[in-house]
Amino acid sequence: MSLLAVTSSHGVKIWMETLIPNVNSMMSMRLAFDKKYTTRSKKPSLKALILLTKYSPSSLEQFIQENERLSKKYRIKVESIESDLSKLYVEKEIRGRLVSGEAIVHSKQEGCLIAYTDEKDYFVKHVLETLFNDLYPDVLRVYFNYKQIKRFFEAVKDKCSGSSILTHISIGIRKETKRSKSKLLLWEFGAEDELEKQAKNYRIWIDYLDFEIKDKNDRILLQGSLTNKGLIRLKFGEFSYFQESLISLFLELAFRWQRFFSERERHVEEGKIKLSPYAISYPADIDEKQILELEKGISSFYSYSVIHGGNPYFVVNLSDYIDGSSFGLTILDNTITITPMLFSTAYGLWKLSHRIQRIIGEGEIRNI
């Protein structure tokens, strides 16, 4: 076993055990995690972080080392285990203390990386996730809203020939007649039905969902959770089944949405300008206060120019500071229309859609 040490401001070390240093092949990882997570005991969950990128783990290491901003913030080391399996060590200073940990990165499928770790949540949230957030636009997190997550669990239910139950849902809500945002926790069976009712009266933001998957005989196969940023936790169940069923289905859906956002740049065919806009639709009209919230919220991430302000018709041109993508955004009634301009990447469009929904609530993403 290896121990991750975090030194507190009082000089107290917090230790934890992780199986990652013992992993020397995919087979050994499966055996170790199968044994650990089919035993009922108190332990950190296994986290699987789904990432879309064209880069390999080793090329990301080189990219970070050559990037002045990132190399000052993180110290990383990548060690190859097998042709498509690597060990990632990450260290970051947080408020005067070094926090470090490890992950196993699986790169078998082209276009994505899966980072597995059984380290504690603190390392995952404040080091591993922030590392990959900082790697945008070379790496993209998978952003799903509730409707997309619901389709994912429907696919899980069909594949498992059993039942998938959302047992606990944490959402942010805002009533149409109020401006304040608050948290709502939905517990146990019936959480899905209650969420559908809440969505009719509230603007909602999914944070995470706990799930339980059973077979036809009502035997629990998997227990875990899923965040809106593609972080899947395994709390109980066979790692092999978790990897082959849940992770593979999640990747299928992620690639499907990547294709949706791809190749939407404005282009010319036979002398005619071709546009490929898409929309985010809501049950109720978007009012002036929500438009102002959106304008304020996106100003931190995009340079923008308002073409037409006000309600019910709002038009703004946006440019991603980091990615360089440019978009036209219009709001009319209950629909936000996003029109990619001369240069717009799938990652830039997906992230813009996520940011819009985190500001004014989740909607239905669709083609026009």
N, C-alpha and C positions, 0 to 999 in steps of 0.2 A: 504493500500500500504506500501511497504518497500522501503527504499532508500539505494542504494549502494554509499558509499562515497570514493573518491580517493583524497588524499591530494597531491597537486602539490608541486614542489620545492619552490614555492613562497607562500606556505601556503594557497592556494585557493582550496576550496572543490568543486568537480564536483559531482552533484547529478543526480540520475536517478530513475524512478519508475519501479518496477518489480511486476508482479502478483504472483510470486512464493510463497511468505509467506502466501498468502490466499488460496493456494491449500491444500485441506484436503482429496481429493479423485480423482480418474480418472474422474469421472463425473464433479466435480467442475473445474478440469483443462481444460477439453474439452469446457465447457461452457464459461470459462473466456477467453481462447485463441480464440475460435470461435468469440466471441464478439469483441475482440481486433483487430483481423487480417482480419475481413470483413468490417472494417471501414477504409476509406481512410484518413490517417493522418500520420504525421511524427513521427516515433517511431523506436526503434531498432527492427531488424528482430527477429523472433523466430529461434533459432538454434537447430538442432538435430544432435548430435554427435554419430555416429554409432561405437560401440566398440565390438570386439570379445574377449570373456573371459569365463572361467569356474567359475569365482568367483562371489559372490553376492556383493552388495554394502557394507553390513556390514562387510564381510570378508576383503574387500579392505581397509576399515577403520582400522581394526586391523593390516593388513599387513603393512600399511604405518606407523602406530604408533610404530611398532616393528622394522622398518627399520631405522637405524641411519641416513643414508644419506637423505632419503625422509622426515623423521620427522623434520629434521632441516630446510628443504626447504618449507614444507607445513604444515599448520594446518587444519585438516578436521574434520567434524562432520557429521555423517549420522543419520537421524531420519526416522524411518519407518512410512509410512502413511497408506498403505494397504499391503497385502501379497506380491504384486509384484511392489510396488511403494514406493520410498524413496525420502527424501529431502537431498540434499548434500550441505553442506556449505564448502567453500574452501577459505583459506587465505594464501597469499604469500607476502613476502617482496621483492619489486623491487626498487632498487636504493634508499634505505633508506625510502621507504614509503610502507605502508601496502595496498594491493589491495585485496578486498574480494568480494564474490558474491555467488549466489546459483544456483542450478540446480535441476530439478526433474529427477530421474533416474528410468526408466521403465525396469523391469527385468522379464517380463512374459515369453519371449521365451528363452528356454535353450540355453546357449552358447553365449549369447550376452547381452549387456546393451545398452540402448539408453538414453543419457543425453540431456534433453530439458532445454533450458534457454532463457529468454528474456532480459538477461543482455547485456550491451554494448560490442562491439567487442573487446575492450581493455582487459577486463576481460577474455573473451573467448580465445583470442589469446595468452595472456601472462600468464594466470593462468590455466584455465581449460584444454586447449589443451596440454600445457607443462606437466601438472600433468599426463595425460594419456600417453603421449609420454614417460615419465620417468618410467611408470609402465611396459614397455616392458621388458621381454617377457611374463609377466602374463596377459597383455592386449595388443591387437593389433588394430591399426587403420585400416580402410578398404582403401587400395590403389588401385585406378582404373585409367587406362589410357584412352585416348579418345575413342578407339575402344570399350572398356568395357562400358564406359559411354553412347556411342551411342546405344549399345544394350539395355541398361537400358531404355533409352527414347523411343526406339521402343516398348518395352514391356509396357511402360506407355501409349503410344498412342493406343495400342491394347486394353488395359484394360479400358481406359477412353472413348473409342469409339468416339474420337474427334481428336484433333491435339496437338502435343507437339512441340514447336518451340524454338530453341536455338537463343535467341535474342542478346546475347553478349558473346563473348568468348575471354578470356585473355590467350595468349600462349607465351611461350618462343620459339624463333626460332634461328636456326643457319644454314646458307647456306652451302652447301657441299664444296664450294670453299673457305669458310672463317672460321676463328676460333672463331670470336667474337659472343657472344650470346646476343640477344636483345629481347625486348618485342614487341608484335604485338597485337593490339586490333581489333577484328572483330565485327562490329555492325549490329544490326537489321536483317531483313529477308534476307536469303541467306548466313548467316554466316557459316552454315554447308557446303554448296557447296564451299565457298571460302577456308575453312579450308582443304577440300579434295585436292584442287589445291595446297595450300601451302605445304602440306605434301609430295608432289611429288618432290619438290625442296629444302625443308628444313628439318632439324632435328627439331622436335617439342616437346614441353613440355606443357601440359595443366596445367594451374593454377586453373582457375575456369570458370564456365559457368553460365550465367543467362538464365532462361527458363520461358516460358509462356505456360500454358496448357489451351486449350479451349474446349468447348463441340461442338456438331454438329451444334448448332445455333450460333456459333462464340462468345459465352459468356465466359469471362475469369473465369476459375475455380481457378487457382493457379498461382502465380508469385513468383519466388524465385531464388535461385542459388545453385550450387553444386561445391565443391572443389574436388581436386584429392585425398584428404585424408578422404573422407567420412563425411564431414561436410555439411549438407543440411540446407539452410535457407528458411524460409517462410516469404515472404514480404507482400503477400495479398492472402486471401482465407480462407476457413474453415479449422480449425485445424483438425477436425474429418476426413475430406476428405484427407487432407495432410497425416495424420497418417495411415489411412486405405488403401490408394492407393500408394502414393509415398514411404513411409517408408517400408511398407510390401513388395513391389516389390524390393526395394533396398536390403532388408535383404535376399530375395530369391536368388538374384544374388551373394551377399556376401557369403552365405553358399555354393553356387555352386562352387565358386572359392576356398573356404576353402577346400572343398572336392578334388578339383584339386591338391592342394598342399599337401594334407594329405597322409600319409602312403607311402612315397616315399623312405624311408630309404633303404639302401642296406641290403639284407637279403639272406639267403641260403635256397633253396628248392631242396630236393632230391640230395643234394651234389653239386648243381650248384648255383653260385652267380647270384642273380637277381638284375638288375638295373632298375630304373624308372626315367630316365632323361626327361627333357623337354627343350624347346628352346624358344628364343626370336629372331624373324626374322625381318629384315629390308629391305626396297626397294633397297638399294644400299649396296655395300660391306663396311665393317668396315675397315678404313685405320689405318696406324701405329700411327698417331697422336691421333686418337680416343682411340686406345688401351692404349696409354700412359696416356691419360686423365682418363680412367677407372682405371688403375693401381694406379694412384695418388689418385683418389677419394675414392676408397674402402679401402685404407690403413689406414684411420682414424677410420674405424669401424670393420675391420677384421685383424686378423693375416694372413699372406699369404706367400706362397712359390711359386716362378715362376719355373715351370718345363721346359717350352720351351718358350722363348721370341721371339718377332719379328712378322713379317707379311709375309705371310697371316695366319700362324698358331701360336696361342698363347694358352698356357696351364698354369693354376695356381690353386693351392689348397688353399682354404679359410676356416677360422674358425671364427665364430661369437664370439666376446669377451664376450657378455652378455648372449646370448642364449646357447652357446656351440655347436651349429650345425656346421657341416662341409660339405663342398661342393667341387666338382671338377668343374672348369669352363674352357671351351675351346671356342676359337673364330676362325672361318674359314669362309672366304668370307663374306656373309651377315648375318651369324647366330651365336648367342651365345648359347652354350649348357651348361646347369647346371645339374650336376649329384650329387644327394644327397649321402652322405657317410654313415658310420655306424650309426651316430646319426644326424638326420635332422628333425626339426619340421616344421609343416605347416606354423607357424608364421615366423620362420626364413627364409624359402624359399620365402614367399610372400614379406617380407621386403627386401631381397636381390634383388628380381626382380624389386621392386620399386626403389631401390638405383641405380641399373644399368641404368634404364631408365631415371632417373633424371640427370645422368652424360652424357650419349651419345644420348639420345632421346628415344621417345616412339616407341615400336615395337609391333609385334603380338606375344602374348604368346600362345604356342601350345604344344601338346603332340608330342613325337617322336615315 
